[in-house]
Amino acid sequence: MDAQHARTSGSPGAGLADAVEADARLDGLVEYMSGRADLLTAGPTRRHVLLGHWLGHALHPLLTDLPIGFWTSSWVLDLLPVPGARRASQRLIGLGLISALPTAVTGWAEWSQTSEQGVRRTGVAHAAANTVALGLYTGSWLARRSGRHGLGVATGHLAAAVVSAGGFLGAHLAIGRKVGT
């Protein structure tokens, strides 16, 4: 364990991240996803674009602000009984869904560059949480479109909790484990 990791492992959140890193049950998923993720960066042009080399900074952390920002804004609008909030919230969820695809692709490209097994385990757990959140946000958007606003809001709240858990693991990777190009 490196010095930075040792300093944070006393917190409950770091303990959770440590548990994910040590969970060998994730190894099958890591192995399954490895070959698929490696295809994303197989060529130098794809690697240059997806990893943000052209930007001089990893692209994935920059893109995460889009779906998270859209979905957080939707959550706030769901709490405020102001005119037009329902429609605006639904649109924000849709924008989050659209922006999630390039965000996920750049995340997988980053993940494909890692080699430490604990980091790879955390990466697949991060992606799994975000995939569940994406499914929930899709359900929320569909419920709202079909006039079931209450169901859409409830599903959106659940999705916000799940994407927060995924975001925590992503922050652990980026900040705690220094993963990124």
C-alpha positions in Angstrom: 0.0 0.0 0.0 1.5 3.4 -1.0 1.7 6.3 1.4 -1.2 8.3 -0.1 -3.5 5.2 0.1 -2.4 4.4 3.7 -3.2 8.0 4.8 -6.8 7.7 3.6 -7.6 4.1 4.5 -9.0 5.1 8.0 -12.1 6.7 6.6 -15.3 4.7 5.9 -15.3 5.7 2.2 -11.7 4.6 1.8 -12.5 1.4 3.6 -15.2 0.7 1.0 -12.9 1.5 -1.8 -10.3 -0.8 -0.3 -12.9 -3.6 -0.1 -13.7 -3.2 -3.8 -10.1 -3.2 -4.7 -9.5 -6.4 -2.8 -12.7 -8.2 -4.0 -11.4 -11.1 -6.2 -15.0 -11.9 -7.3 -14.7 -8.9 -9.7 -11.8 -10.6 -11.6 -14.0 -12.4 -14.0 -15.7 -9.2 -15.0 -12.3 -7.5 -15.2 -11.0 -10.2 -17.6 -14.2 -10.1 -19.7 -14.0 -6.3 -20.1 -10.3 -6.1 -20.7 -10.3 -7.3 -24.2 -13.2 -5.2 -25.2 -11.8 -2.0 -23.6 -8.4 -2.6 -25.3 -10.1 -2.4 -28.7 -11.0 1.2 -27.9 -7.4 2.3 -27.8 -6.0 -0.2 -30.3 -4.9 2.4 -32.8 -2.8 5.5 -32.1 -5.5 7.9 -33.4 -8.2 6.5 -31.2 -5.8 6.5 -28.2 -4.8 10.1 -29.0 -8.5 11.2 -29.1 -10.1 9.1 -26.4 -7.3 9.6 -23.8 -7.3 13.4 -24.4 -3.7 13.6 -25.5 -4.7 16.3 -28.0 -6.1 18.2 -25.0 -3.1 17.7 -22.8 -5.4 16.3 -20.1 -7.4 13.2 -19.6 -10.8 13.6 -21.3 -12.9 11.4 -19.1 -12.9 13.6 -16.0 -13.9 16.6 -18.0 -16.8 14.8 -19.6 -18.2 13.4 -16.3 -19.3 16.9 -15.5 -21.9 16.8 -18.2 -24.1 13.9 -17.2 -23.6 14.5 -13.5 -24.4 18.2 -13.9 -27.5 17.5 -16.0 -28.8 14.9 -13.6 -28.0 17.0 -10.5 -29.8 19.9 -12.1 -32.8 17.7 -12.8 -32.8 16.5 -9.2 -32.9 20.1 -7.9 -35.7 20.9 -10.3 -37.7 17.9 -9.0 -37.5 19.4 -5.5 -38.7 22.8 -6.6 -42.4 23.4 -7.4 -41.7 26.1 -10.0 -43.5 26.5 -13.4 -41.8 24.5 -16.1 -39.7 22.4 -13.8 -41.2 19.1 -14.8 -40.4 19.6 -18.5 -37.0 21.1 -17.8 -36.1 18.2 -15.5 -37.1 15.7 -18.2 -34.9 17.4 -20.8 -32.0 17.6 -18.4 -32.2 13.8 -17.8 -32.3 13.3 -21.6 -29.2 15.5 -22.0 -27.5 13.4 -19.3 -28.4 10.2 -21.1 -26.9 11.6 -24.4 -23.7 12.8 -22.7 -23.2 9.6 -20.8 -22.1 7.6 -23.9 -19.0 9.6 -24.7 -18.2 9.8 -21.0 -18.4 6.1 -20.7 -16.3 5.5 -23.8 -13.5 7.7 -22.6 -13.7 6.1 -19.1 -13.2 2.6 -20.7 -10.3 4.0 -22.7 -8.7 5.3 -19.5 -9.4 2.0 -17.7 -7.8 0.0 -20.6 -4.5 1.8 -19.7 -4.4 0.5 -16.2 -2.6 -2.7 -15.1 -3.0 -2.9 -11.3 -5.7 -5.5 -10.5 -7.2 -3.5 -7.6 -7.6 -0.4 -9.8 -9.1 -2.6 -12.5 -11.6 -4.1 -10.0 -12.6 -0.6 -8.8 -13.0 0.5 -12.4 -15.5 -2.2 -13.2 -17.4 -1.5 -10.0 -17.5 2.2 -11.0 -18.7 1.3 -14.5 -21.3 -1.2 -13.1 -22.7 1.5 -10.7 -22.9 4.0 -13.5 -24.5 1.5 -15.9 -27.2 0.8 -13.3 -27.7 4.6 -12.8 -27.9 5.0 -16.6 -30.7 2.3 -16.7 -32.5 4.0 -13.9 -32.3 7.5 -15.5 -33.5 5.9 -18.8 -36.5 4.5 -16.8 -37.0 7.9 -15.2 -37.0 9.7 -18.6 -39.4 7.1 -20.1 -41.8 7.3 -17.1 -41.9 11.1 -17.3 -42.5 11.0 -21.1 -45.5 8.7 -20.6 -47.0 11.0 -18.0 -46.0 9.1 -14.9 -44.1 12.0 -13.3 -44.2 10.6 -9.7 -42.6 7.4 -10.8 -40.0 9.3 -12.9 -39.1 11.5 -10.0 -38.8 8.5 -7.6 -36.6 6.6 -10.1 -34.5 9.7 -10.7 -33.9 10.0 -6.9 -32.7 6.4 -6.8 -30.6 7.0 -9.9 -29.0 10.0 -8.2 -28.0 7.8 -5.3 -26.5 5.1 -7.5 -24.6 7.6 -9.7 -23.2 9.2 -6.6 -21.8 5.8 -5.5 -20.3 5.4 -8.9 -18.9 8.9 -8.8 -17.3 8.1 -5.4 -15.5 5.2 -6.9 -14.4 7.3 -9.9 -13.1 10.0 -7.6 -11.2 7.3 -5.7 -9.6 6.2 -8.9 -8.7 9.6 -10.2 -7.6 11.2 -6.9 -6.8 8.4 -4.5 -5.2 6.1 -7.0 -4.0 8.7 -9.5 -5.5 6.9 -12.5 -5.6 9.1 -15.6 -3.6 10.1 -18.6 
